[in-house]
Amino acid sequence: MLILDRVLCELAAVQEVEEDFVRNLPKITEESARELDRELTLEELEVALNSMQNGHSPGIDGLLVEFFKAFWSVIGQDLLEVLRASINEGRLPLSSHRAVLTLLPKKGDQTDIRNWCPVSLLCTDCKVLSRALATRLGKVMEQVIHFDQTYCVPGRSIHDNVHLIRDILDVSRLLDWPVLTPSKTTSRPAGHVCGLLLGQAALLLLGQAAPQSILYLPKEESG
């Protein structure tokens, strides 16, 4: 019973941490939510299409990006209606669920399957929709993604991360903070992680019963 009580207590603590984590997640503004939820427009699709490069292989329907650009005045409105209906019904056209799988050669022995890279070729209409929705998300990502995360956030640069790491190392030396490095990860007690979390110093104490999906702690090598 003591083991069971301990497991239940640790699971309850983990659940409390999860609820607190979700409760404190950053949220977008109501105005941004309305912007994301509004219907697609023909202008959005056209901007997305024109931002795509020519010369790429088509999907299963064989229609190139060049075809959509050349005949946009003819097919644009029809594509808009199809995509609006797909979003409202929560179901994309069958062609958007299919892809042409092809193999691209890499360096090395071409008779070795590991030297081939599989690539999925999607239909252009699906990629136009994806590009349009990604453009919308790009306008609000900075509201929910911490400023220390720079990848894929418009207006941010990886150089900021380089300066941040230098500042962390300088501060850690000045204040004599222990810094977790790859060479020290296996020497720390299981269940303890020390580091910087969202710009703040944090020590996470995780119970042994914590699910592995929450945090992966590498096991020490038996020697």
KOLTIDO-473696 format. One record per residue (C-alpha): x, y, z; residue number from 1; residue in one letter. Coordinates in Angstrom, 3 decimals, decimal comma. Layout:
KOLTIDO-473696
SITE	u	v	w	n	res
SITE	X	Y	Z	NUM	A
...
***
This chain:
KOLTIDO-473696
SITE	u	v	w	n	res
SITE	0,000	0,000	0,000	1	M
SITE	2,864	2,367	0,722	2	L
SITE	4,146	2,000	-2,842	3	I
SITE	0,647	2,515	-4,258	4	L
SITE	0,091	5,593	-2,098	5	D
SITE	3,414	7,013	-3,239	6	R
SITE	2,585	6,421	-6,894	7	V
SITE	-0,855	8,037	-6,509	8	L
SITE	0,637	11,057	-4,738	9	C
SITE	3,237	11,527	-7,446	10	E
SITE	0,648	11,177	-10,209	11	L
SITE	-1,517	13,778	-8,467	12	A
SITE	1,480	16,098	-8,262	13	A
SITE	2,206	15,591	-11,956	14	V
SITE	-1,426	16,321	-12,819	15	Q
SITE	-1,285	19,521	-10,778	16	E
SITE	1,859	20,592	-12,636	17	V
SITE	0,185	19,872	-15,984	18	E
SITE	-2,925	21,866	-15,061	19	E
SITE	-0,802	24,762	-13,841	20	D
SITE	1,220	24,612	-17,061	21	F
SITE	-1,882	24,756	-19,260	22	V
SITE	-3,450	27,477	-17,141	23	R
SITE	-0,409	29,717	-17,542	24	N
SITE	0,068	29,181	-21,262	25	L
SITE	0,077	32,448	-23,209	26	P
SITE	-3,066	33,167	-25,199	27	K
SITE	-3,718	35,201	-28,306	28	I
SITE	-5,959	38,243	-28,173	29	T
SITE	-9,634	38,067	-29,085	30	E
SITE	-8,946	40,181	-32,144	31	E
SITE	-6,291	37,721	-33,301	32	S
SITE	-8,649	34,806	-32,661	33	A
SITE	-11,275	36,398	-34,875	34	R
SITE	-8,634	36,981	-37,539	35	E
SITE	-7,666	33,313	-37,498	36	L
SITE	-11,273	32,113	-37,583	37	D
SITE	-12,502	34,287	-40,426	38	R
SITE	-13,170	32,792	-43,842	39	E
SITE	-10,470	32,453	-46,447	40	L
SITE	-10,286	35,171	-49,052	41	T
SITE	-9,307	35,054	-52,693	42	L
SITE	-6,536	37,547	-51,998	43	E
SITE	-4,971	35,275	-49,360	44	E
SITE	-4,883	32,351	-51,751	45	L
SITE	-3,413	34,470	-54,535	46	E
SITE	-0,673	35,821	-52,268	47	V
SITE	0,133	32,286	-51,122	48	A
SITE	0,249	31,025	-54,709	49	L
SITE	2,511	33,828	-55,924	50	N
SITE	4,931	33,182	-53,056	51	S
SITE	5,490	29,606	-54,260	52	M
SITE	8,425	28,884	-56,545	53	Q
SITE	8,039	27,458	-60,022	54	N
SITE	9,777	24,361	-61,297	55	G
SITE	8,682	21,902	-58,594	56	H
SITE	7,231	18,485	-59,324	57	S
SITE	3,418	18,237	-59,063	58	P
SITE	1,284	15,964	-56,930	59	G
SITE	-0,977	13,125	-58,005	60	I
SITE	-3,147	15,414	-60,183	61	D
SITE	-0,169	16,545	-62,275	62	G
SITE	-1,051	20,252	-61,971	63	L
SITE	1,996	22,464	-61,582	64	L
SITE	2,282	25,740	-59,708	65	V
SITE	2,759	27,380	-63,101	66	E
SITE	-0,656	26,082	-64,190	67	F
SITE	-2,416	27,662	-61,202	68	F
SITE	-0,637	30,965	-61,768	69	K
SITE	-1,460	31,031	-65,493	70	A
SITE	-5,153	30,199	-65,046	71	F
SITE	-5,790	31,799	-61,652	72	W
SITE	-8,359	34,212	-63,066	73	S
SITE	-10,357	31,179	-64,226	74	V
SITE	-9,975	28,682	-61,364	75	I
SITE	-9,277	30,966	-58,393	76	G
SITE	-12,880	31,495	-57,288	77	Q
SITE	-13,731	27,798	-57,695	78	D
SITE	-10,731	26,777	-55,610	79	L
SITE	-11,734	29,282	-52,930	80	L
SITE	-15,231	27,780	-52,685	81	E
SITE	-13,838	24,249	-52,473	82	V
SITE	-11,386	25,155	-49,714	83	L
SITE	-14,015	27,095	-47,754	84	R
SITE	-16,344	24,103	-47,901	85	A
SITE	-13,513	21,807	-46,817	86	S
SITE	-12,761	23,955	-43,771	87	I
SITE	-16,426	24,249	-42,785	88	N
SITE	-16,973	20,495	-43,118	89	E
SITE	-13,656	19,610	-41,523	90	G
SITE	-12,715	17,438	-44,469	91	R
SITE	-10,258	18,099	-47,278	92	L
SITE	-10,686	16,770	-50,831	93	P
SITE	-9,446	13,245	-51,487	94	L
SITE	-6,562	14,577	-53,572	95	S
SITE	-5,245	16,378	-50,480	96	S
SITE	-4,962	13,048	-48,655	97	H
SITE	-2,838	11,472	-51,350	98	R
SITE	0,761	12,041	-52,356	99	A
SITE	3,223	10,767	-54,909	100	V
SITE	6,127	9,089	-53,131	101	L
SITE	9,458	9,338	-54,886	102	T
SITE	13,054	8,660	-53,941	103	L
SITE	15,899	11,150	-54,252	104	L
SITE	19,450	9,774	-54,353	105	P
SITE	21,975	10,781	-51,726	106	K
SITE	25,713	10,250	-51,690	107	K
SITE	27,059	6,749	-51,469	108	G
SITE	26,169	3,356	-52,850	109	D
SITE	22,911	3,669	-54,792	110	Q
SITE	22,159	-0,027	-54,207	111	T
SITE	21,823	0,721	-50,481	112	D
SITE	18,293	1,872	-49,632	113	I
SITE	19,685	4,069	-46,855	114	R
SITE	21,242	6,294	-49,507	115	N
SITE	17,841	7,247	-50,883	116	W
SITE	15,645	9,966	-49,396	117	C
SITE	11,840	9,523	-49,672	118	P
SITE	9,873	12,624	-50,642	119	V
SITE	6,086	13,095	-50,698	120	S
SITE	4,788	15,242	-53,554	121	L
SITE	1,521	16,940	-52,571	122	L
SITE	-0,997	18,566	-54,885	123	C
SITE	-0,615	22,288	-55,458	124	T
SITE	-4,088	23,190	-54,158	125	D
SITE	-3,240	21,606	-50,804	126	C
SITE	0,038	23,531	-50,630	127	K
SITE	-1,732	26,801	-51,452	128	V
SITE	-4,126	26,268	-48,537	129	L
SITE	-1,265	25,331	-46,225	130	S
SITE	0,716	28,434	-47,213	131	R
SITE	-2,279	30,727	-46,697	132	A
SITE	-3,023	29,344	-43,221	133	L
SITE	0,664	29,454	-42,269	134	A
SITE	0,754	33,134	-43,235	135	T
SITE	-2,143	33,807	-40,866	136	R
SITE	-0,463	31,952	-38,026	137	L
SITE	2,781	33,802	-38,643	138	G
SITE	1,097	37,084	-37,725	139	K
SITE	0,137	35,922	-34,213	140	V
SITE	2,913	33,467	-33,331	141	M
SITE	4,857	36,081	-31,388	142	E
SITE	1,901	36,374	-28,979	143	Q
SITE	2,173	32,763	-27,797	144	V
SITE	5,796	31,783	-28,464	145	I
SITE	8,365	32,953	-25,941	146	H
SITE	10,767	35,584	-27,177	147	F
SITE	13,699	33,218	-26,613	148	D
SITE	12,288	30,979	-29,348	149	Q
SITE	13,390	32,475	-32,645	150	T
SITE	12,993	29,688	-35,188	151	Y
SITE	10,071	30,075	-37,606	152	C
SITE	8,879	33,289	-35,945	153	V
SITE	8,853	36,231	-38,384	154	P
SITE	11,003	39,149	-37,287	155	G
SITE	13,246	37,099	-34,986	156	R
SITE	16,827	36,023	-35,568	157	S
SITE	18,907	33,079	-34,397	158	I
SITE	21,633	35,586	-33,531	159	H
SITE	19,509	36,533	-30,501	160	D
SITE	19,895	32,960	-29,207	161	N
SITE	23,661	33,134	-29,633	162	V
SITE	23,807	36,316	-27,543	163	H
SITE	21,455	34,749	-24,960	164	L
SITE	23,694	31,699	-24,531	165	I
SITE	26,722	33,945	-24,071	166	R
SITE	24,851	35,979	-21,450	167	D
SITE	23,775	32,808	-19,620	168	I
SITE	27,352	31,543	-19,483	169	L
SITE	28,636	34,920	-18,281	170	D
SITE	25,975	35,173	-15,562	171	V
SITE	26,525	31,565	-14,475	172	S
SITE	30,244	32,222	-14,031	173	R
SITE	29,589	35,485	-12,192	174	L
SITE	27,049	33,967	-9,768	175	L
SITE	28,696	30,537	-9,639	176	D
SITE	25,607	28,776	-10,971	177	W
SITE	25,926	25,096	-11,923	178	P
SITE	25,387	24,719	-15,663	179	V
SITE	24,044	21,482	-17,094	180	L
SITE	26,250	20,288	-19,942	181	T
SITE	26,052	17,073	-21,995	182	P
SITE	29,058	15,667	-20,126	183	S
SITE	27,247	16,113	-16,803	184	K
SITE	23,775	14,870	-17,708	185	T
SITE	24,417	11,288	-16,581	186	T
SITE	25,950	12,349	-13,258	187	S
SITE	22,835	14,133	-12,015	188	R
SITE	20,308	12,271	-9,828	189	P
SITE	17,373	10,890	-11,782	190	A
SITE	14,384	13,175	-11,470	191	G
SITE	16,323	16,423	-11,184	192	H
SITE	16,860	18,909	-13,981	193	V
SITE	18,537	22,256	-13,434	194	C
SITE	18,489	24,937	-16,077	195	G
SITE	16,862	28,064	-17,461	196	L
SITE	13,162	27,816	-18,208	197	L
SITE	11,564	30,612	-20,244	198	L
SITE	14,251	33,065	-19,219	199	G
SITE	14,168	32,172	-15,508	200	Q
SITE	16,361	29,947	-13,376	201	A
SITE	14,410	26,838	-12,506	202	A
SITE	14,959	23,548	-10,699	203	L
SITE	12,470	20,877	-11,707	204	L
SITE	11,876	18,037	-9,268	205	L
SITE	10,097	15,167	-10,965	206	L
SITE	8,925	12,038	-9,215	207	G
SITE	10,062	8,605	-10,319	208	Q
SITE	6,479	7,805	-11,374	209	A
SITE	6,315	10,705	-13,838	210	A
SITE	5,252	9,479	-17,302	211	P
SITE	8,102	9,391	-19,812	212	Q
SITE	6,024	11,445	-22,231	213	S
SITE	6,401	14,492	-19,971	214	I
SITE	10,181	14,460	-19,709	215	L
SITE	12,792	12,064	-20,981	216	Y
SITE	15,626	11,500	-18,558	217	L
SITE	18,517	9,451	-20,019	218	P
SITE	19,528	6,504	-17,877	219	K
SITE	23,043	6,167	-16,589	220	E
SITE	25,169	3,649	-18,387	221	E
SITE	25,827	0,595	-16,296	222	S
SITE	29,473	0,113	-15,869	223	G
***
